[in-house]
């Protein structure tokens, strides 16, 4: 459990890694509580996980990826699929809930739908799992984060026990791209799989929600963020771009703008309590 106050925002964050039976499907569970005297806006960068938000208190307003004109709320929680654009969320000064970060292959097993149907979309949790439409209410009645995490883990273990097996070829290919930091030769990868390039793209769309090229792009961006986290500021942006697999500094800057809505320098301001999102901003 961690917490603190920053720029008028008080926050609490509880984190738990998944137990062994869930580790291949789930990256992490996070319980959070945020409070401020003014509305709070966040830009959520594109990432590698399918994100599930189970709200315990007031609903988040979720805007369409890359836009700030139209938004929706999702009673009962929501699921956000992979995309290569940032998303804006907003609340009126208080919000608490649980965030479940799923590996895309885990999300494919959990929800039982092709991940291409979730790409760039936010969908009500109950629309994907109608039998769990009261999950948020059940979690709200529990008294501690540990009890809530245990409740979710029991549900996930039961759900995955009945799910189909992972697509081993896509799993291997996705891990290969991740290990290379997004620098994999995709034509060679298709050859090693024994697939045509078109068939490999179709399998990635079904299992991950994005084609191999976008998956590689997201992996490259994750590598960039990791490098920035270790260095706390590069000596040379051009050197950093080259190290992370970008053509040049301009290529890196364009990618960051689309994936985060911000400049490269803004990436240095990521807050320690929310590693998967841009800093909260009071307005």
Secondary structure in CASP SS format (residue, H / E / C, confidence):
PFRMAT SS
TARGET T0000
AUTHOR 0000-0000-0000
METHOD secondary structure of the structure
MODEL  1
X C 1.00
X E 1.00
X E 1.00
X E 1.00
X E 1.00
X E 1.00
X C 1.00
X C 1.00
X E 1.00
X E 1.00
X E 1.00
X E 1.00
X E 1.00
X E 1.00
X E 1.00
X E 1.00
X C 1.00
X C 1.00
X C 1.00
X H 1.00
X H 1.00
X H 1.00
X C 1.00
X C 1.00
X C 1.00
X E 1.00
X E 1.00
X E 1.00
X E 1.00
X E 1.00
X E 1.00
X E 1.00
X E 1.00
X E 1.00
X E 1.00
X C 1.00
X C 1.00
X C 1.00
X C 1.00
X E 1.00
X E 1.00
X E 1.00
X E 1.00
X E 1.00
X C 1.00
X C 1.00
X C 1.00
X C 1.00
X E 1.00
X E 1.00
X E 1.00
X E 1.00
X E 1.00
X E 1.00
X E 1.00
X C 1.00
X C 1.00
X C 1.00
X C 1.00
X C 1.00
X E 1.00
X E 1.00
X E 1.00
X C 1.00
X C 1.00
X C 1.00
X C 1.00
X C 1.00
X C 1.00
X C 1.00
X E 1.00
X E 1.00
X C 1.00
X C 1.00
X C 1.00
X C 1.00
X C 1.00
X E 1.00
X E 1.00
X E 1.00
X C 1.00
X C 1.00
X C 1.00
X C 1.00
X C 1.00
X C 1.00
X E 1.00
X E 1.00
X E 1.00
X E 1.00
X E 1.00
X C 1.00
X C 1.00
X E 1.00
X E 1.00
X E 1.00
X E 1.00
X E 1.00
X E 1.00
X E 1.00
X E 1.00
X E 1.00
X E 1.00
X H 1.00
X H 1.00
X H 1.00
X H 1.00
X H 1.00
X H 1.00
X H 1.00
X H 1.00
X C 1.00
X C 1.00
X C 1.00
X H 1.00
X H 1.00
X H 1.00
X C 1.00
X C 1.00
X C 1.00
X C 1.00
X E 1.00
X E 1.00
X E 1.00
X H 1.00
X H 1.00
X H 1.00
X H 1.00
X C 1.00
X H 1.00
X H 1.00
X H 1.00
X C 1.00
X C 1.00
X H 1.00
X H 1.00
X H 1.00
X H 1.00
X H 1.00
X H 1.00
X H 1.00
X C 1.00
X C 1.00
X C 1.00
X H 1.00
X H 1.00
X H 1.00
X H 1.00
X H 1.00
X H 1.00
X H 1.00
X H 1.00
X H 1.00
X H 1.00
X H 1.00
X H 1.00
X H 1.00
X H 1.00
X H 1.00
X H 1.00
X H 1.00
X C 1.00
X C 1.00
X C 1.00
X C 1.00
X C 1.00
X C 1.00
X H 1.00
X H 1.00
X H 1.00
X H 1.00
X H 1.00
X H 1.00
X H 1.00
X H 1.00
X H 1.00
X H 1.00
X H 1.00
X H 1.00
X C 1.00
X C 1.00
X C 1.00
X C 1.00
X C 1.00
X C 1.00
X H 1.00
X H 1.00
X H 1.00
X H 1.00
X H 1.00
X H 1.00
X H 1.00
X H 1.00
X C 1.00
X C 1.00
X C 1.00
X H 1.00
X H 1.00
X H 1.00
X H 1.00
X H 1.00
X H 1.00
X H 1.00
X H 1.00
X H 1.00
X H 1.00
X H 1.00
X C 1.00
X C 1.00
X C 1.00
X C 1.00
X H 1.00
X H 1.00
X H 1.00
X H 1.00
X H 1.00
X H 1.00
X H 1.00
X H 1.00
X H 1.00
X H 1.00
X H 1.00
X H 1.00
X H 1.00
X H 1.00
X H 1.00
X H 1.00
X H 1.00
X H 1.00
X H 1.00
X H 1.00
X C 1.00
X C 1.00
X C 1.00
X C 1.00
X C 1.00
X H 1.00
X H 1.00
X H 1.00
X H 1.00
X H 1.00
X H 1.00
X H 1.00
X C 1.00
X C 1.00
X C 1.00
X C 1.00
X C 1.00
X H 1.00
X H 1.00
X H 1.00
X H 1.00
X H 1.00
X H 1.00
X H 1.00
X H 1.00
X H 1.00
X H 1.00
X H 1.00
X H 1.00
X C 1.00
X C 1.00
X C 1.00
X H 1.00
X H 1.00
X H 1.00
X H 1.00
X H 1.00
X H 1.00
X C 1.00
X C 1.00
X C 1.00
X C 1.00
X C 1.00
X C 1.00
X C 1.00
X C 1.00
X C 1.00
X C 1.00
X C 1.00
X E 1.00
X E 1.00
X C 1.00
END
